[in-house]
Amino acid sequence: METVGWATATVAALGGCVLVLGYILDQIPALAEKAVHAVAAVRRLRDEWRGK
């Protein structure tokens, strides 16, 4: 009976890891787009400071 409990806990933990990993991977495109905007803003600011 103890093995069944461990197996259930392991399957539940793996399922939770898959859900969290899926959520994190879904956020990558949005974060990448924000990073592109941030880099562009920093470049514009740098160009302003240099007087270009």
Secondary structure, DSSP 8 states (H G I E B T S, - for coil): -HHHHHHHHHHHHHHHHHHHHHHHHHHHHHHHHHHHHHHHHHHHHHHHHHT-
